[in-house]
Amino acid sequence: MALPAQLRAIQHYLRTAQEHEKRDPVVAYYCRLYAMQTGMKLDSKTPECRKFLVKLMDQLETMKKDLGENDSISQEVVGNAHIENYALKMFLYADNEDRQGRFHKNMIKSFYSASLLLDVLSVFGELSEENIQHRKYARWKATYIHNCLKNGETPQAGPIGMEDGEEDEYGAEGFSHGGSFRGGAPSGSFEEHDQSPGPGIGFGPGSGPSGPPNSNFNNIHIPPGAHAPANTPAELPPPSAVKPVPVPRSVVLVPPPSPQQGQQQGGVHLTAEDFTKAQKYCKYAGSSLQYEDVDTAIENLQKALKLLTTGRE
């Protein structure tokens, strides 16, 4: 069924879901869930939109049944960690390529796809300030590098600034469907070399920044331990393709206290919020191990251990 014009804003989330149908069904599920929730806000009254959204709801219901035993679907905290980990890996792959001065369509697509997945994180609640900055920077970087290459200019590598409001001007609404420029792509553009059905990178004539703007983004925060090696692929392997990583014998699982138990643990006062945070760090670690990202897993486990033993992050 064709996407109604009124719901055009959700097309890239649906396309990202389609791309991940087999590669990572969890990503596909949450992209469609975000698209459905956003579509309901855009237009749920006109017949064509209502019909499209009902079909999308049915598809989500089927996926939920098929993936019912997956913790990333049945437990929000695990799903949140899965999507955030995946989005940051795409962001960090593109950021590594950018810092090395390797500008190509795959890294542009990774920047933009990361921004879309950070949008999708909002199905779990409000985004953290760090993820808001990641999203804004990734979307602007995709636009900036794309337009530099389109105009035959060399982009400035690494963190640079952007004007307030530019992320909105050159955000998802500025990308055309299917990877084509509005008005046609110039001959010899990098788009001609990749006909994959990825989320398109396209802008109106003359749009996009012509050079580095003024605001400073050199202090953009990357979570400690989060990283991606320079050869990290833009298209991440499905979790099922990754060999299981044995859990070290030294790891001790700390069960949450019952309401009757005191919050005093070894002389350290722990609140219910502390236990929730520790659990979240452990979930992040488990998600990292799906991609054999041992350093990030260790970093999150150390955070959980520190919080449980000192009561401080």
N, C-alpha and C positions, 0 to 999 in steps of 0.2 A: 504493500500500500504506500502510495506517494506521501511524502511529508507535506502537510498543509503549509501554505505560505506564512500563516500566523505563528507557526511553531518553528520557523527557520532557525531561531536562536539555539535550538537543541540539536541541530543536525550533526555537529562535530562530536558530541557526546555519544550519539547513536552510532556514528561511524567508528569511534574508538571502541565501543562495545562490540561491534561486528568484527573488528580486527582481532579482538582478544577472545573471541568465541571459543576457540580451541586452545589458544596459547595460555590464557588465564581466565577461566570462567568467572572467578570472583570479581575481577576487574570489570568484566563484561556486565555482570549483574548490577554492580553498584553504579556503573555509568548509565545503565538504563533506568535504574531507580531515580537517580538525580534528574535524568531527562524527563521522566514521568512527573516528578514533583514540580519541576520548573514549568513543564508544559501545562500543568493544571493551573498554575498562576497566570500563565500567558493567555490562555483561551480554552476553557472547558465547556463553553456554551454552544458554539456553532457546531452544526451536525458533523462536518468533516473532521473537526478537531476532536470532538467527543468520540467519534468512531475510532480515530487513530489512537487516542489515549486508552480507550477500553481494550483495544488489541494489544497495546503495550503492557497494560496491567495483566492481561492473560499470559503474555509471554513471561513476565516477571514471576507470576505465580507458578508457572511450569518450571522455571529455572530454580525457584526456591525449593520445590519438591525434589528436583533432581539433585540439588546440592545440599539437601537437608542435613546430611551427616558432616558437612564441612563446618568446622568451628568458625571460620571467617564469615559464614552466613548466619549461623545460629547464635553467635556471641558478638555483640557489637564491638566490644573492646578489641577482639581479635581482628574483626573486619577493618576497623579503624587503623590498626597497626599495619595490616596487609597493604591497604591502599596508600597510606602515608609512606611506607617503606618503598613501595614500587614507584611512587611519584618522585621521591627524593633520589632514587637511583637514576631515573631518567634525567632529572635536573642536573645531577652531579656528573653524569656522562657528558651532557652537553656543555656544562661548565668547564670540565677538563679539556674538551676539544677547543672551546673558546679560548681558554688561557694559553693553549699551545698554538693558537693562531691557525687552527685547522677548520676552515669555514666551508660547510657543505650542507646539502639539503637534509641529510639524516640528523645532523645536530640541531638544525633549525626546527625540524619536526619534533625532536626530543624535547627541546625547550617548550614548544607550544603544547605538546601532549602532557608534559609535566604540569603546566598551568591548568589544563583541563582537569586533570586528576586531583589537583589541589582544590578546584571548585567542587569536585565530587565529594571530597572530605566533609563538606558542609552537611551531608545527610546525617552525620553523626553529631552535629552540634556546631557551635561557632568555631571558626578557625583560630588557631593561635596567631599571635602577632608575627611570629617567625614565618609561619606558612603564608600569611597574607603578603609579607615582603617577598618570599620566594616566588609566589604566583605573579605578583606585579612585575618583578624583575625578569622572570622567565618569559612572560608574554611580551614585555617590551624588547628584550634581547632578540627574540624570534623576529619581531618586526624590524628592528634596527639592522640586523645582519642581512635579513632578506632584502631589504630595500637598498642596502649598500651594494650587494652583489648584483641586484637588478640594474642599478645605475652605474655599474662598472667601477665602484669605489672599494677600497680596502677597509673592512671594519676595524675598529679599535678593539684589540683583544683584551680580555679580562674585565673585571668589574668597572663599570662606568655609570654615570648618572643618568637621570631621566627627569623630565619636567613633571610636576604634579599634574595629574589629569590625563597624561598621555596614555596610560595603560587603558583607560576607558576608551579613548579615541581610537587606539589601534588594537583593541582587544578582540574577543571572539567575533564581534559583529563585522570586523574588518577582514575576515577570512572568507574567501569564496569556496563554494562546495567543489570537491573533487580535485583540488590542487590547481585550479586555473586562475589566471589573473582576470579581473573584470576588465573587459575590453581587449583581452587576449594577452598571452604571455609573449615577451619579446623573444625573437629567435635566438637560439644558443643559450637560453636560460637553463639553470640547473634543473628546472622542473621537467625538461624534456628527457632527462636521463633516468627518471624513476617513475614508472607507471603504476606503482603499488597503490592500493586503495587506502592510503593513509589519510589522516586529517589534512585537508588541503591548506596550502600556504598561499594566499593571494590577497591583493590589496587593490584598491581603486587607484587610478592614474594619479601620480603625484603625491600619494599618501605616504606616511611614514617619515621618520626623522632623517634629515640629511647628514647629521653629524652628532657627535656626543653632546648631550645637553648638560645643564649646569648642576643639578642636584647630585650629591655624592652618594654612590652606592658601594663604596669600597668597604664599608663596615657591615655589609649584609651578613647575617649570622647563619652559619651552618652548624647543626647540632654536633656536639663533640662525638667523635668516633664515626660519624657519618662520612663516607667517602666512596669513591668509585675509581678503580684503576683506569688508566688511560685507555685500555683496550676493552672496557665494558661495552657490550653491544647495546645499541639503542633499543633493539627489540629484545627484551629480556626473555630468557627461557621459561617455559611453564614450570611451576613448582614440581609437577609430577616427574619432570625429566631430571631433577636434581637428586643425586644419591643421598640417602639419609646420613646425617652427621651424628655419630654417637655422642650422648651427653656425658661429660666428664663425671667420674664417680664422686668427685669432691663437691659437686653441686648439691646443696641441701635445700629441699623444698620446704618453705615455711607456710603452714596452713594459716588462713585468716582466723583470728580469735572469734569465739562465739560471744554473743552479747553478755553472757554471764561472766566471761573471763575479764580480768583486769587488763588495762592497756599498758601495764608496766612490764616491759620485756627486758630482762637483764639490767635493770636500773634505768632503762630508756623509756620515756613516755611516748607511745605511738598512738596517733589518732586514727580514726576510721579512714580519713583521707590519705594518711600515710600508707596504709595497707593497700588502698586502691591504686596509689601511685606505684608502689612496689610491684603489684600485679601487672600493671600496665608495662613497666619496664621489662618484666619477664616475657610478656606477650611480644613486645618489640624484638626481644632477643630471639624468640622462637621464629618470628617472621624472617629475621635476618638470616637464620640458619637455613631457611628454605632456599636461599640464593648463595649458600656457602660463604656468606659475609661474616667471617669469624670475628674480625676486629670489632664490628658494630655490635655483634651479639655479646662479646666480652664486656664492651663498654656499658651496655645496658644492664647486664647482670651485676657489674660492679656498682652501678648506680643503685640498683635494688638492694644489694648487700649493705652499702653504706647507709642507705636510708633506714634499713631495719636495725642496724647495729648502733647508729648514732642519733637517729631521729632527725637528721638533717640531710639535705640533698647536696 
